[in-house]
């Protein structure tokens, strides 16, 4: 899978998680979906910030402005994910936070898939997209599993601190009995 296909696959998975949340039969099931959502979106955002956005910034016309917008959107998502992650199971604020998150994610997916990804496909050689896809697939195994809104969102600081955050997240996940993959 090349980088664009892999990231679109992530988008489809997140869209399915929103459907699963609404179809859940109990608070426990909904909480399980929330935990999966937090983990998957945290990994996805970190990978885009570390690997895709630096490339997009270089090759796209007006790439710096566009990526700055996406980073701002990521910040809003990370804050929502952090709020969801801290909520106790059954908290009445969960549904509202999930609705806000869905609006943010839907808009972000529309922008990325409608504009940025087609532009990248047109400007980046397929071999490079294939290689980036392989790198993203490997990096996904060690990406942070929790939101870190106060962490840097651009290399080089992100490249240095990302693995530290990921190690911390995985230790925390283990101590809390949560899956981290």
C-alpha positions in Angstrom: 0.0 0.0 0.0 1.4 3.4 -0.8 1.3 6.3 1.7 -1.9 7.8 0.3 -3.7 4.4 0.2 -2.6 3.6 3.8 -3.8 7.0 5.1 -7.1 6.7 3.3 -7.5 3.2 4.8 -7.0 4.8 8.3 -9.7 7.4 7.4 -12.2 4.5 6.5 -11.4 2.8 9.8 -12.1 5.9 11.8 -15.4 6.5 9.9 -16.3 2.9 10.8 -15.4 3.6 14.4 -17.9 6.5 14.5 -20.6 4.1 13.1 -19.6 1.5 15.7 -20.0 4.1 18.5 -23.5 4.9 17.4 -24.4 1.3 17.0 -23.0 0.2 20.4 -25.5 -1.5 22.7 -24.0 -0.4 26.0 -21.9 2.1 27.8 -19.1 -0.4 28.0 -19.1 -1.0 24.2 -19.2 2.8 23.5 -16.2 3.3 25.9 -14.3 0.5 24.1 -14.9 2.3 20.8 -13.8 5.6 22.3 -10.6 4.0 23.5 -9.9 2.6 20.0 -10.7 6.0 18.5 -8.2 7.7 20.8 -5.5 5.2 20.0 -6.0 5.1 16.2 -6.4 8.9 15.7 -3.4 9.6 17.9 -1.2 7.2 15.8 -2.6 8.6 12.6 -2.0 12.2 13.5 1.6 11.5 14.7 2.4 9.7 11.5 1.0 12.5 9.3 2.9 15.1 11.3 6.2 13.2 11.2 6.2 11.8 7.7 3.6 13.1 5.3 3.3 16.8 6.2 7.0 17.6 5.8 6.9 16.1 2.3 3.6 18.0 1.5 5.2 21.2 2.7 8.0 20.8 0.3 6.2 19.7 -2.9 2.8 21.4 -2.8 2.3 24.9 -4.0 1.3 26.9 -0.8 2.2 23.7 1.1 3.4 25.6 4.2 0.1 27.4 4.6 -2.0 24.3 4.0 0.1 22.2 6.4 -0.1 24.9 9.1 -3.9 24.7 8.7 -3.8 20.9 9.1 -1.6 21.2 12.2 -4.1 23.6 13.7 -6.9 21.1 13.0 -4.8 18.3 14.5 -4.5 20.4 17.7 -8.2 20.7 18.0 -8.6 17.0 17.5 -5.9 16.2 20.0 -7.6 18.3 22.6 -10.9 16.5 22.0 -9.1 13.1 22.2 -7.4 14.1 25.5 -10.8 15.1 26.9 -12.3 11.8 25.8 -9.4 9.9 27.1 -9.8 11.4 30.6 -13.5 10.9 30.8 -14.7 8.2 33.1 -16.9 5.5 31.5 -20.5 6.6 31.2 -19.8 10.3 31.5 -22.7 12.2 29.8 -20.2 14.6 28.0 -18.9 11.7 25.9 -21.6 11.9 23.2 -21.1 15.6 22.8 -17.3 15.3 22.5 -17.7 12.4 20.0 -20.1 14.6 17.9 -17.5 17.4 17.9 -14.7 15.0 17.0 -16.8 13.6 14.1 -17.3 17.1 12.7 -13.6 17.9 13.0 -12.6 14.6 11.4 -15.1 14.7 8.6 -13.9 18.2 7.6 -10.2 17.1 7.8 -10.8 14.0 5.7 -12.7 16.0 3.0 -9.8 18.5 2.8 -7.0 15.8 2.7 -8.7 13.5 0.3 -10.3 16.2 -1.9 -7.2 18.4 -2.2 -4.0 17.4 -0.6 -3.8 13.7 -1.5 -4.6 14.1 -5.2 -2.0 16.9 -5.4 0.6 14.7 -3.7 -0.2 11.8 -6.1 0.3 14.2 -9.0 3.6 15.6 -7.7 5.3 12.7 -6.0 6.7 9.8 -7.9 4.9 6.5 -7.2 8.1 4.8 -6.0 8.5 7.5 -3.3 4.8 7.1 -2.3 5.4 3.3 -2.1 8.5 3.7 0.1 6.7 6.2 2.3 3.8 3.7 2.6 6.2 1.1 3.8 7.8 3.5 6.3 4.4 4.6 7.6 3.3 1.0 8.1 6.4 0.2 10.2 6.2 3.5 12.1 2.5 2.8 13.0 3.7 -0.1 15.2 5.6 2.4 17.4 3.6 5.6 17.1 2.2 7.4 20.2 -1.2 5.8 21.2 -2.5 8.8 23.2 -2.9 12.5 22.3 -0.1 14.9 23.3 -1.4 18.4 22.5 1.5 20.1 24.2 4.1 18.1 22.3 5.8 19.6 19.2 3.9 18.9 16.0 6.7 19.4 13.5 10.2 17.9 12.9 12.9 18.0 14.2 11.5 18.3 17.7 8.6 15.9 16.9 11.0 13.4 15.5 13.0 13.4 18.7 10.1 13.5 21.2 7.6 11.3 19.3 9.3 8.0 20.2 9.6 9.1 23.9 5.8 9.8 23.9 5.1 6.5 22.2 7.2 4.5 24.8 5.4 6.4 27.6 2.0 5.7 26.0 2.7 2.0 25.7 3.9 1.7 29.3 0.8 3.5 30.5 -1.4 1.3 28.3 0.1 -1.8 29.8 -0.2 -0.5 33.4 -3.9 0.3 32.7 -4.5 -3.1 31.0 -5.2 -1.4 27.6 -4.1 -2.8 24.3 -1.4 -0.6 22.6 -1.1 -2.0 19.1 
